[in-house]
Amino acid sequence: IVKPFVNFNAKHDAEVLRKAMKGIGTDEDAILMLLAARSNAQRQEIKAAYKKAFGKDLVKDLRSELGGKLEDLIVALMYPSILYDAHELHKAIKGVGTEDEVLIEILASRTCDEIKDIAKAYKKEYGSKLEKDIMGDTSGHYQRLLVILAQGNREEGVDESRVEKDAKELFAAGEEKFGTDEDKFINILGNRSAEHLRRVFDAYKKIAGCDIEESIKDECTGNLEALLLAVVKCAKSVPAYFAESVRESMRRAGTDDETLIRIMVSRSERDMLDIRAIYKKKYGESLYSTIQEDTDGDYQKALLYLCGGND
């Protein structure tokens, strides 16, 4: 869990980093210990102080001195957080093939304000609209739900008069009929507030006799299924969604380091403590201990810093 460093001095930090990278060999320890213990805003100040003092780009220097997964992690930490999300989305869309799990994770889990800021940063940085790029790379109902989420325009609060109605419509659109009316799922899950949806899910369970997730798994497939499930999980609890995702990233055959890095970096100042608590309760071991088992070296050390304590 990352908090602003109390006796922060950007110029001093810049000098420590320069010293760690100068000459023969690199002091990886000094680099990761310093950067993982500074807030994102402080890292931006260090970047500016480094350029001012040495006339060099800190991120370029870090890239040339570090390698492998540690490099990926440290470079990720250096992005301003909103720009990091924009960068991950751009990479997911513009890389070879589409990394759908990245689109799903970011667009399902970020707040409306964050999404609007991400879209602005995306346009400024890449000169194209996030929505347009999503449309160029996806299709069907999956595309439509991504576009709705990319608006960052969820309704607010609970509309009492609509809770029961929404639940009935979802039931009629899926379990009750042959075939599925995906539009209903997309419109309700894409536009209602999280609080409202939680009420709808409770009402749905009473009507359908099962959780909405079960119905989505029965009725949908592929990317649409994955996106709808992510939206439902995030409406219930964003930290629980990430506890599950971070668990999956390490418990697969081979660690999915890209996902692990993205979650640890992007949640380190948002809700890491909540993620840790839910993780421990759900899996009977601490996130810290799973990271210890699944990773090694300086990369592991840096991840453990971001995680914080061992629950």
N, C-alpha and C positions, 0 to 999 in steps of 0.2 A: 504494500500500500504506500503510495507516494504522496508525501506532503511537502509544502514549501520548506526548504532548508532554512533554519532560523538565522544563523549568522552568515547570510549569503553575501558573497562578494564576487561579482561576475569576472572582474579583472583578475583576481587571485585564481579563480577556477580555470580561466583561460590559460594562465601561466602553468598551472599544474598539468593541464592536458598537453600543452606544447612540450613540456619537459618529458612527459610520458611517451611522446611520439618521436622526439628528436634523437639523432644518433643511431647507433646499432641496436636493433631489437626494440620491441614495443612493450611498455608496461601495461598489459591488458587489465590487470587488477586495478591499477590506479584509475584507469579510464572508466571501467564499469562501475566501480564503487562510487565514483564521483557523480556520473551522469544518472545512475539509477536512484541516487539519493537527492536529486533536484526535481522540482516540479517542472511541468512542461513550459510554463511561462519563464521560469528561471533559465531553462536550457536555451530559450530564444535569446535571452540577454547574454548568455555565455557566448553564443554564436556571434553576436554583434561585437562583444568585447574582444573576441579572438581575432576577428577581421581588423578591428581598429588597432590592436597591438601588433599583429604580425603580418597584416596585409594578405592573409590567406583564408580560404574557405574551410571552416572547421569540418564540415561534413565530407568534403573531398579528401581532406587529410585523414579523417577516420576511415574512410573507405580504402584508402591506399595502405593504411597501417594494419587494419583488421582483416579477417577473412571469415568465410563460412557463415555459420548460423549466428555467431556473436556479432559479426558485421551487420547482418540483416536486422538483428534486434536493436543494436545501438543506433543504426541509421533510422530505424522506425521511431525510436524515442526522440530523435531530433526534429521530426516534423511537428509543426503546430497541430494540435489534435484534430481540428476540423479538416485541415489540409491533408492530414494522414488518411482520414476516411475517404476524401475525394481521390487521393492518389491510389488507394486500394481499389476503389470502384473503377477508376480509369484503367488500371492494370488488369482488372478482372474482365473488362469489356474488350480492351484493345489487344490483349495478349493472344496467343495462339489458342483458338477455341475460347469459349466463355467460361470463366470460373463462377458458375452459378451459386455455389455455396457462399461466396463472398457477397454477391449482390443480395442474396437472401438474408444473410446475417446482418448486414449493415442497414438495409432498408426496413427490416422487420423490427430492429431493436432500438434505433435511435429515436429521440423525441422529435416532435414536430419542429421545434426551433432549431435543433441540430440539423435536421434534414434540409431546412431552408438555407442554413449557413453553408452546409456541404454543397448544395446546388450552386450557390453563389461562388464559392471557392473553386468549384469544378470549372465553371464558365471562365473565371478569371485566369485560372492556371492553364486550361487546355483549349480555350477558345471555342468550345462547342458546348451545347446544352446537354446536361446529364440525361434528361428525358429523351432527347433525340437519339443519343448514343444507345440508351437502353432499347429503344424501339428498333434501332438498326440491327440489334444483336439477339433479340428474343422474339417470341411469337405467341399467338393464341391468348388464352385466359391468363397464363402465367405473365405474359407481357403486360396485359391490362392491369393486373394487380400491382405489378412493380411500378407502373406509371402512376397509379393512384397513390401508392405509398410515397413515391418521389415528390408528390405535391406538398407533403408535410401539412396537410389540411384536415387532420382528424377533428371530429366534433369534440366538444368539451362536455364534461359532466354526464349525468345519467338522465335519460328521458324515460321517466316511469311509465308513461303511456305506451312506450314502444318495446319494452323489455320482452313481454309475453309474445307480442306480435312478431318480433325478430326471431325469437326461439321457434315459434310455429312455422315461420317462413323457411328457416333453415331446415327444419325437419321435413317439411313438404318438398323442399328442393333436393333432398338427398335420400334419406332412409325410406321415405314414404312412397317414392315413385320409382319406376323403372328408368334407368338413366339418371343423370344428375343435371340440375340447373345451376351450372357453375357461376353464372352471373349473380345469383342471389348471395352465394357465399362470398364472392369478391366484393360486392357492394356493401354488405353488412360488416364483414371482417376488415375491409379496407378503410371504412369511414367512421365507424363508431369509436368512442373513447374507450380506453382500457377498462375504466370503472364500469361503464355501461356493458361492455362485452363480458366482464366477469359475472354480472347479473344474468345476462343472456345465457351464458354457459350453464349456470345453475338451473335456470328454467328449462333449458334444453335437456339436461340430464333427467329431469322429472318426466318430460314428455317422451323422450326417446328410450329411456332406460339404459343409456350408455353415455360416456363422455363424448364431447364433440370431436376429440382427436380420433376416437375409434371410427366414427362416421367418415371423417376425412380420409382415413386410411382405406376404408372400404370403397369410398366413392371416387377418389382421385388417384392419379399416379404421377410419377416423375417430378419435374420441377414445381408444378402447381401444388402437388401434395406437400412437397418439402416447404414451400413458401407459406402455404396456409397453416401448416403445423407450427412453423416458426412464429407466425403472427399470433396464433392462439397461445403459445407458450409465453411470448413476450407480454401479451395482455394479462396473463395470469401473474407472471413475475419475471422481470428481465434478469435479475441475478440468478434465478433458478435456470433460466434458459442458458445462461453462460456457464453455470456450473456443469450442466449436462454437456454442452459443446466442448468445454475444455477437457472434460473427462474423456469424451470420444476421441479428441485429438491425440491423447496419449495412450488410450487403451486399444486402439486399432493395431493391426500387425504393422509395426513400424510407426514411429511418431509422426504426426502431421505437423511439422514445425511451423509451417506458414500460418496455420490456424492458431496454434499455441502462442506464437509471437503476437499475432494480431489481437487476440483476446487479452493477453497479459499487458500489452502496451495500451490498448484502448480503454481498458477498464481500471487501470492502475490508480487513476485519480477519480474514478466515478463511483464504483460500487464493489471494489475488491473485497472489502470486509464482509459484505453480505454474501458474495459469491463463496467465500471461504466457509462461512458458517453453514450455508446450505449444502455445500460440497461434503463437509464433514458429517452432517446429519444424514445425508442421502447415501453416502458411500462408505461410511464407517472408518474413513482414514482422512488425514488432512491433505489439502491440495499441495502443501509444502512437501509432504512425504512422497506423493505421487511424482512430483517434479524431480525429486531426488532420485527416485528409482528409474525414471524414464529419460533423463538427460545427463550430460556430464560436462566436466571442464568449466571454463570461464563462462560459457553459455549458460550452464546450469546455475552458476553463482549469480549471474545477472538476473535470471528468472526468479530466483529465490528472493533477491532484493525486492523485486517488484511485487512478489507475493506478500512479503512481510513475514509475520510470525508463523510458527508451526503450531496449529491448533491441537 
